[in-house]
Amino acid sequence: MPDTTELEQFSEEFFQDIINEAENGGWKEDIFFDKFTDYLTDAGEFNEAIRASYQPANGLLRVDGYCGDPLESRSTGDPEEPLTLGLIVLDFHQGGDLETLNTRDMNTTFNRLMRYLNSALNPQWRRSLEASDPGFGLADLIATRWNRITKIRLYLLTNKVLSSRVDGKTAGDYEGRSVVYSVWDIKRLLALTKAATGQEPLCVRFDEKPLHPLRALLASTRDAENPVYLAAVPGNDLAHIYDRWGARLLEQNVRVFLQARSNVNKGIKRTLESEPELFFSFNNGLTATAEHIETEMTPDGLDILSLDNLQIVNGGQTTASIYAAYRADKDLSKVFVQMKLSIVDPKKAEDLVPRISEYANSQNKVSQADLFANHPFHARMEKFSRRILAPAQEGSFNQTKWFYERARGQYGDAQAYLTRGEKK
């Protein structure tokens, strides 16, 4: 799930985009409808979204659009195929700040949409509307297709944040047709956009707080094809890096953190707690790779300013143990971790990085299955599982992902720092 800062930024940018387009002409709600439904159409939530706004002054009923003609949305050409009616209603907050949508307001909005549906099936009510009114055109379509419709999908689109106390709305029934509810809030929209665009590039900036420029020593010739550096990473900085990027740092590792079960891992934990100043002497440190490095020569020596696609190919246990100590508020000011860093050409990374990982891993026994974890097939499957959202079950607004455990210990590590509620 996105963090609060990321969500606030996305909400503000989404709203500003609407404001900017509105300055060129057009209603904000119309632009909001188009932008939001474009995302959902691209994601396959529905085939199309047509704007049809009807909002009488009394506020008792409302509709903002529909998911196309049910007859044209059939999955097959069977003329007897049951039809699904999709109706859309908006709850547009006129601001980029995060506002909460609670259960009462959600139900009120859905009730207005249901009252519109009920009115649309009333011939007398339809005759009371002007033929040019969008509410009439949609009502006439609903009435025409009603005998074939067996399912109704109601969509509530909002730039508010759905209350954490609301995880769904039980499917209902209307005149023998099943009614299914779906809420798309700003948090769910952000998750969808991230799934569509994939992960952001992994770039570690040592020259930006809370990190510090990393003092290093060039351990290869200056013109080496794959230059190598030696560095001593402060424990706090390593913890901050893992806190920001998590298991993405270990994607090229043959295994992730095996928790504190082995003697090696227990020893790491014990040294951090009782003799932190000796950690550098006792621990084998990290073997890492990166695809690009930015450095600066200072009067005191060479500083690493940034690393693109930093990967810890050996030392996952060390990294996660330090992070666990950081989460437990242990003092890491005396902890330093030695790091051997190889800069690898991206074109050769797929072949070279797994070999570095294989030869560097010797603390715990490495099985052939562990080594095969870096095969491109498994790497692609893992990325798909982290990116592609599973459809929400009917009656629930929560979408999930499936978890492909490419490397041994990934699933346990993903849960290690979650609360009981987050694990659930």
C-alpha positions in Angstrom: 0.0 0.0 0.0 1.2 3.6 -0.7 2.5 5.6 2.2 0.7 8.8 3.3 3.3 11.2 1.7 3.1 9.4 -1.6 -0.7 9.4 -1.5 -0.9 13.2 -0.6 1.4 14.0 -3.5 -0.6 11.9 -6.0 -3.9 13.4 -4.8 -2.5 17.0 -5.2 -1.1 16.3 -8.6 -4.3 14.6 -9.8 -6.4 17.6 -8.6 -4.0 20.1 -10.2 -4.2 18.3 -13.5 -8.0 18.8 -13.4 -7.6 22.5 -12.5 -5.2 23.1 -15.3 -7.5 21.4 -17.9 -10.5 23.3 -16.5 -8.7 26.6 -17.2 -8.9 25.8 -20.9 -12.6 25.4 -20.6 -14.8 22.7 -19.2 -16.3 21.6 -15.9 -14.1 20.1 -13.3 -16.5 17.2 -12.6 -16.5 16.4 -16.4 -12.7 16.4 -16.5 -12.6 14.3 -13.2 -15.0 11.8 -14.8 -12.9 11.5 -18.0 -9.6 11.2 -16.3 -10.7 8.6 -13.7 -12.6 6.5 -16.1 -9.7 6.5 -18.6 -7.6 4.7 -16.0 -10.3 2.2 -15.3 -11.0 1.6 -19.0 -7.3 1.0 -19.7 -7.3 -1.4 -16.7 -10.2 -3.4 -18.1 -12.6 -2.6 -15.3 -15.2 -1.7 -18.0 -15.1 -1.4 -21.8 -16.2 2.2 -21.9 -17.6 5.1 -19.8 -20.1 7.6 -21.1 -20.8 10.8 -19.3 -24.5 11.2 -18.5 -25.0 13.6 -15.6 -28.3 14.0 -13.9 -28.4 15.9 -10.6 -31.7 17.5 -9.6 -31.7 20.3 -7.1 -33.3 18.3 -4.4 -30.3 16.0 -4.2 -32.3 12.9 -3.8 -31.1 11.1 -6.9 -28.0 11.3 -9.0 -26.2 9.6 -11.9 -22.9 10.7 -13.6 -22.4 8.1 -16.3 -22.7 4.5 -17.4 -20.6 1.8 -18.8 -22.0 1.8 -22.3 -25.0 0.0 -23.9 -25.3 -3.3 -22.1 -26.2 -5.0 -25.4 -22.9 -3.8 -26.9 -20.9 -4.9 -23.9 -21.7 -8.6 -24.3 -18.7 -10.9 -24.0 -20.1 -13.2 -26.8 -22.4 -12.7 -29.8 -25.1 -14.8 -28.2 -28.4 -12.8 -28.6 -29.7 -14.5 -25.4 -26.7 -13.7 -23.3 -27.7 -12.0 -20.0 -26.8 -8.3 -19.8 -25.0 -6.3 -17.1 -25.9 -2.7 -16.5 -23.0 -0.5 -15.2 -23.9 2.9 -13.6 -21.4 5.5 -12.4 -21.7 8.1 -9.6 -19.1 10.6 -8.5 -18.1 12.0 -5.2 -15.6 14.7 -6.3 -13.8 16.6 -3.5 -12.9 20.1 -4.7 -9.4 20.1 -3.3 -6.1 18.2 -3.5 -6.0 17.5 0.2 -7.0 14.1 1.5 -10.6 13.8 2.8 -12.2 10.7 4.1 -15.2 8.9 2.7 -17.0 7.3 5.6 -19.7 4.5 5.5 -22.6 6.9 5.9 -21.6 9.1 3.0 -20.8 6.1 0.8 -24.2 4.6 1.4 -25.9 8.0 0.8 -24.2 8.3 -2.6 -25.1 4.8 -3.6 -28.7 5.3 -2.5 -29.0 8.4 -4.8 -27.8 6.2 -7.7 -30.4 3.5 -6.9 -33.2 6.1 -6.7 -32.2 7.3 -10.2 -32.4 3.7 -11.4 -35.8 3.3 -9.8 -37.0 6.5 -11.4 -35.6 5.5 -14.8 -38.0 2.5 -14.8 -41.0 4.8 -14.2 -42.6 5.8 -17.6 -44.3 8.8 -16.0 -40.9 10.1 -14.7 -39.2 9.6 -18.0 -41.9 11.6 -19.8 -41.3 14.5 -17.3 -37.8 14.9 -18.7 -36.7 16.8 -21.8 -35.6 14.4 -24.6 -32.2 16.4 -24.7 -31.6 15.7 -21.0 -28.7 13.2 -20.5 -30.8 11.7 -17.7 -33.6 10.9 -20.2 -31.3 9.2 -22.7 -29.8 6.9 -20.1 -33.2 6.2 -18.5 -34.7 5.3 -21.9 -31.7 3.0 -22.6 -32.2 1.3 -19.2 -35.9 0.8 -19.7 -35.3 -0.6 -23.2 -32.8 -3.2 -22.0 -34.4 -3.9 -18.6 -35.9 -7.3 -19.5 -32.5 -8.6 -20.6 -30.5 -7.2 -17.7 -29.7 -9.7 -14.9 -26.9 -7.9 -13.1 -26.3 -4.3 -12.0 -22.8 -2.9 -11.2 -22.7 0.4 -9.4 -19.4 2.3 -9.4 -18.6 5.2 -7.0 -15.5 7.2 -8.1 -14.0 9.6 -5.6 -10.8 11.5 -5.0 -11.4 11.0 -1.2 -9.8 8.2 0.8 -12.2 5.4 1.8 -12.3 5.0 5.5 -10.2 2.0 6.7 -13.3 0.8 8.5 -15.0 0.1 5.2 -13.7 -3.0 3.4 -16.7 -3.6 1.2 -20.5 -3.5 0.7 -22.6 -6.6 0.6 -24.1 -7.3 -2.8 -27.9 -6.7 -2.9 -30.9 -7.4 -5.0 -33.2 -5.2 -7.0 -36.3 -6.5 -8.8 -34.7 -9.9 -9.2 -31.4 -8.5 -10.4 -28.2 -8.8 -8.4 -26.6 -5.5 -7.4 -22.8 -5.3 -6.9 -21.1 -2.2 -5.5 -17.6 -1.0 -6.3 -15.8 2.0 -4.8 -12.7 3.4 -6.4 -11.0 6.0 -4.1 -7.8 7.9 -4.6 -5.7 5.3 -2.8 -7.0 2.5 -5.0 -6.4 4.7 -8.1 -2.8 5.3 -7.0 -2.3 1.5 -6.6 -3.7 1.0 -10.1 -1.4 3.6 -11.7 1.6 2.1 -10.0 0.6 -1.3 -11.3 0.3 0.0 -14.8 3.6 1.9 -14.8 5.6 -0.6 -12.9 8.1 0.1 -10.2 10.0 3.4 -9.9 13.7 3.3 -10.7 15.8 2.3 -7.7 18.2 5.2 -7.2 20.0 5.6 -3.9 21.1 9.2 -3.3 23.8 9.3 -0.6 24.0 13.1 -1.0 20.5 13.6 0.2 19.2 13.4 3.8 18.8 11.3 5.8 21.9 9.6 4.1 25.4 11.0 3.8 28.0 10.9 1.0 29.7 7.5 1.2 33.5 7.5 1.6 34.9 4.9 -0.7 38.2 3.5 -2.1 38.6 2.5 -5.8 39.7 -1.2 -5.7 40.3 -1.6 -9.4 42.1 0.2 -12.2 40.4 3.5 -13.2 39.7 2.1 -16.7 38.3 -1.2 -15.6 35.3 -2.5 -17.5 33.5 -3.3 -14.2 35.1 -1.0 -11.6 35.1 -2.1 -7.9 34.9 0.0 -4.8 35.4 -0.7 -1.1 33.3 1.3 1.5 32.3 1.2 5.1 28.5 1.9 5.2 27.2 3.5 8.5 24.6 1.2 10.1 22.0 4.0 10.3 22.4 4.8 6.6 22.0 1.1 5.6 18.9 0.9 7.8 17.4 4.0 6.1 18.2 2.6 2.6 16.4 -0.7 3.5 13.5 1.2 5.1 13.0 3.1 1.8 13.5 0.2 -0.7 13.0 -3.0 1.3 13.4 -6.3 -0.5 13.9 -4.6 -3.8 17.6 -4.3 -2.7 17.7 -8.1 -2.7 16.1 -8.9 -6.0 19.4 -10.4 -7.3 20.2 -12.2 -4.1 19.9 -16.0 -4.2 17.8 -15.7 -1.0 16.4 -13.0 1.2 16.6 -12.8 4.9 16.3 -16.2 6.6 15.2 -14.5 9.8 17.2 -15.1 13.0 17.1 -18.9 13.0 20.5 -19.9 11.8 23.6 -19.6 14.0 25.0 -17.1 11.6 22.0 -14.8 11.8 21.8 -15.2 15.6 25.4 -14.2 15.8 24.7 -11.0 13.7 21.9 -10.1 16.1 23.9 -10.8 19.2 26.8 -8.6 18.0 24.5 -5.7 17.1 23.0 -5.8 20.6 26.0 -6.3 22.8 29.2 -5.3 20.8 28.1 -2.9 18.0 31.6 -1.3 17.8 33.0 -4.8 16.8 30.4 -5.4 14.1 32.8 -4.3 11.3 35.5 -6.7 12.6 33.2 -9.7 13.1 30.9 -9.5 10.1 31.8 -10.4 6.5 29.9 -7.4 5.2 28.1 -6.9 1.9 28.8 -7.8 -1.7 26.8 -5.4 -3.8 26.4 -4.3 -7.4 25.0 -1.2 -9.1 24.5 -0.3 -12.8 25.7 3.3 -12.5 27.7 5.3 -9.9 28.1 9.0 -9.4 31.2 10.0 -7.4 33.0 13.2 -6.3 36.6 13.6 -5.3 37.0 15.8 -2.1 40.0 16.9 -0.1 39.3 14.0 2.2 39.0 11.3 -0.5 36.4 9.8 -2.9 32.7 10.1 -2.1 29.9 8.1 -3.6 27.0 10.4 -4.3 24.5 8.0 -5.9 24.0 4.4 -7.1 21.5 3.2 -9.7 19.8 -0.2 -9.2 21.8 -1.0 -6.1 21.6 -4.7 -5.4 22.9 -6.5 -2.3 23.8 -9.9 -3.7 25.4 -11.2 -0.5 24.6 -9.8 2.9 20.8 -9.9 3.0 20.9 -11.4 6.5 23.3 -8.6 7.6 21.1 -5.9 6.1 17.8 -7.1 7.4 19.3 -7.7 10.9 20.6 -4.1 11.0 17.1 -2.9 9.9 15.5 -5.0 12.6 17.7 -3.4 15.2 16.8 0.0 13.8 13.1 -0.8 14.1 13.7 -1.8 17.7 15.3 1.6 18.4 18.8 0.1 19.0 21.8 2.5 18.8 23.5 1.9 15.5 25.9 4.9 15.7 28.9 2.6 16.3 27.9 0.1 13.6 29.7 0.1 10.2 29.4 -2.5 7.5 32.1 -3.2 4.9 30.8 -3.3 1.3 32.4 -4.6 -1.8 30.7 -2.8 -4.7 30.9 -3.8 -8.3 29.6 -1.5 -11.1 28.1 -3.7 -13.8 27.1 -2.6 -17.3 23.3 -3.0 -17.5 23.6 -5.0 -20.7 25.8 -7.6 -18.9 24.0 -7.5 -15.5 21.7 -10.4 -16.3 24.6 -12.7 -16.7 27.3 -11.2 -14.4 25.2 -10.3 -11.3 23.9 -13.8 -10.6 27.5 -15.1 -10.9 28.7 -12.6 -8.4 25.9 -13.6 -6.1 26.6 -17.3 -6.5 30.3 -17.0 -5.7 29.8 -14.5 -2.8 27.2 -16.6 -0.9 28.9 -18.9 1.5 27.6 -18.0 5.0 24.6 -20.4 4.7 24.4 -23.4 2.5 23.3 -22.5 -1.0 21.1 -25.0 -2.8 20.8 -25.3 -6.6 17.2 -24.1 -6.2 18.6 -20.9 -4.5 21.0 -20.3 -7.4 18.2 -20.9 -10.0 16.1 -18.2 -8.3 18.0 -15.5 -10.4 16.9 -17.1 -13.7 15.2 -14.4 -15.8 12.0 -16.4 -15.9 11.7 -16.2 -12.1 12.7 -12.6 -12.0 9.9 -11.7 -14.5 7.3 -13.8 -12.7 8.2 -12.0 -9.5 7.8 -8.6 -11.1 4.4 -9.6 -12.5 3.2 -10.7 -9.1 4.2 -7.5 -7.4 2.7 -5.3 -10.1 -0.5 -6.9 -11.4 -3.6 -6.4 -9.2 -6.1 -9.2 -8.6 -9.7 -8.2 -9.2 -11.6 -7.4 -6.0 -14.1 -10.0 -4.9 -17.7 -9.0 -5.1 -18.8 -7.2 -2.0 -15.2 -6.1 -1.3 -13.3 -2.9 -2.3 -9.9 -4.4 -1.5 -7.7 -5.5 -4.3 -4.8 -7.8 -3.6 -1.7 -9.2 -5.4 -0.4 -12.7 -5.5 3.0 -13.4 -4.0 5.6 -15.3 -6.1 8.4 -16.3 -3.8 11.4 -16.2 -6.2 14.1 -16.4 -3.5 14.0 -18.4 -0.3 12.8 -16.3 2.6 11.1 -13.5 0.7 7.6 -14.1 2.0 8.8 -14.3 5.6 10.8 -11.1 5.2 7.9 -9.3 3.6 5.8 -10.0 6.7 8.6 -9.5 9.3 7.9 -5.8 10.1 4.2 -5.7 9.6 1.6 -5.3 12.4 -0.9 -8.1 12.9 -3.5 -6.0 11.1 -1.2 -5.4 8.1 -0.4 -9.1 7.9 -4.1 -10.0 7.8 
